[in-house]
Amino acid sequence: MSDRLARVTLLRLAEPGDTVMGRLVASYGPEAAVGQIRERALDPEFTRWFVSSHRRSPAGSQDGQPAARLARMLASWSARLETADAARDLAEGEWGGARLVIPGDPEWPTQLDDLGDSRPHALWLHGEADLRFSCLRSVAVVGSRAATPYGTHIAAEFGAGLGERNWCVVSGGAYGVDGAAHRGALAGETATVAVLACGTDVAYPSAHHQLFAAVRSQGVLVSECPMGAHPTRLRFLVRNRVIAALSRGTVVIEAAVRSGALNTAKHAIALNRHLAAVPGPVTSENSAGCHRLIRQGTATCVTAPEEMIELVGAMGADLAAEPRGPVLPRDQLDPETRRVLEAMPARIGVGPATIAVDAGVDLETVLSCLGGLAAAGYVERGSRGWRLRPEHP
Amino acid sequence: MSDRLARVTLLRLAEPGDTVMGRLVASYGPEAAVGQIRERALDPEFTRWFVSSHRRSPAGSQDGQPAARLARMLASWSARLETADAARDLAEGEWGGARLVIPGDPEWPTQLDDLGDSRPHALWLHGEADLRFSCLRSVAVVGSRAATPYGTHIAAEFGAGLGERNWCVVSGGAYGVDGAAHRGALAGETATVAVLACGTDVAYPSAHHQLFAAVRSQGVLVSECPMGAHPTRLRFLVRNRVIAALSRGTVVIEAAVRSGALNTAKHAIALNRHLAAVPGPVTSENSAGCHRLIRQGTATCVTAPEEMIELVGAMGADLAAEPRGPVLPRDQLDPETRRVLEAMPARIGVGPATIAVDAGVDLETVLSCLGGLAAAGYVERGSRGWRLRPEHP
């Protein structure tokens, strides 16, 4: 059995993100790991490691003794092995247009190695774009499925703005923020990556089938689930770690305090990736999760795609422009003229001597400043003296 | 001339916030300072200090040599002294219902001493509330005059929420955020403090005369300008330092990137007061100033009055509740039952053996979990096997 076939088998045996299986594969390689499961006999060394590292975990008390737990895991893997057929899986996937990439392949995104024992055994890809190349400059855009119009608007703006600047959008293909971010990216020419919690052929949610078709032609669909696998809540959650790991940083567009997007945010932090959140109205529950991340200092506050790129981009090379108001002509006046202008009354005109006292400058200065200010349209001489012009610059 | 009369005179001689006058008064006391101005002869020691401390300042080159600048200041103070009449000012103010407080008075808020040389010489107060007592637990609520409906809504919420918890709102009585914050506070029974950039009798803007009347009866109007003084741009700016200094912290509700509220924010930071900002839609220019403060780490992100009180309140005593979503019944299931639930298909029913494989647990566990899940309304037995109930908890 080849390394490739062994990894296809592994996709069937364990749920994505199973770190015990991950450790087994990391220790013995995929072929030997499958062999041990087929023999229903794990290496005693591995069993010793498992027992000693899980002895004091509080979860151990719920699920029984570590040795018994490991035996039950092995039984569950073996049960799945009986129905697994790697050669058929591989043929079916490739027949459907997908391709399998495994660690060591040129298209394997090596940043996934940061996931350690929860690194995917392999990935099914379906689409024109090269995953590894696309994710070199990529940002995960995540958020609420039940997004508000504000959230989908901002997600689309971020998708388009990142794409315009050649940054790839990684997201989950779901309703709400995910879909809007992909669509925003697809409006340009940059690739977008949708990481699914089901087989790439299942493409859930089905109402997004046109979106997924567009992603296949301009980007790539990604899944660590075998063909035909349907999404479960667990798969959604563990899928999020792949979204976070693929990209240089994650931005949460809209998230209630119990949103799945916050799970992706946690993975981003755990992986030492940048985390940002977009603020919104404090009256919106869908922004409460974002505000909490910002308040806690866990996420940086970003308000535009440029600011997100500044965060994840090369130091000094991808700086966002500082938001500035217009430069008022007033700013260009010299300090004394400004003091005279600021001392001018708005309605009732006054004489130069009063202005001199109010501005704290001498009369000669006032007279010379008034001439310039009048010429520039700031002040005018009314019936009772000098005053501001109602429509001054 | 008494200390009190000398300070009333000083309010006429220099613009609020004039730090050179402030230093003169701090060095010689108000009576001697007025005396030196009357004699048009400053103490040579003071002149030496001014010249040596302004010699290398870049502003010196614009306004001429330091000695000449000081002479011009003195000339401007003396010119104003000719028309000043402290006894009349005091009588007029008191006749109008206002009261003068000076440093050392029981009602003088000693936190203003943090302003150093720009500390007001005296304050005119008009209203029922005791200024010093009110400001012991106070928050400055500031923001755009041209606020959006979102901004005025949040300002009123903060005003009311702070008042309910016995925190006094300090603001500037202007249109927009200021007015809404005062009105929110007035809806309760706590005092509110309006610091004006004009005489308390002028009460600008005049369309707020009813608001100012309400502040007088439930709070207090504050000004360092003499009676009859009209507002100027400079007075608005220096007034902001008093708002920041009176309160324990400042919250910016809405501010464009060139808003006067950011000037108050700068004062709050310079005075080591807490600074917070409320986020808003990133599509709103009126929130861009707030977001910049949060992004730079200058301001804490706050979304509710409780969070502001947590920031300025006593450590550990005024904690805001952490925003939380509802606890789902799902959270209370034991881990194995949850895994079974998460492996359940949504539409097509499946047999317990399939569920066991999908969940990675053994058949017996599945059977016992399914009974409990069905009883709790999570799952049901369809024609083809077990599945999630469409309306499960």
Interface residues (C-beta under 8 A of the other chain):
Chain A: A14 E15 D18 A59 Q62 D63 R72 M73 A75 S76 A79 R80 T83 Y150 H153 I154 H230 T232 R233 L234 A256 V257 R258 V278 P279 G280 P281 V282 T283 S287 A288 H291 R292 I294 R295 T300 C301 V302 T303 A304 E307 E322 P323 R324 G325 P326 L328 D334 P335 E336 R339 E342 A343 M344 P345 A346 A356 V357 D358 G360 V361 D362
Chain B: A14 E15 D18 A59 Q62 D63 R72 M73 A75 S76 A79 R80 T83 Y150 H153 I154 H230 T232 R233 L234 A256 V257 R258 V278 P279 G280 P281 V282 T283 S287 A288 H291 R292 I294 R295 T300 C301 V302 T303 A304 E307 E322 P323 R324 G325 P326 L328 D334 P335 E336 R339 E342 A343 M344 P345 A356 V357 D358 G360 V361 D362
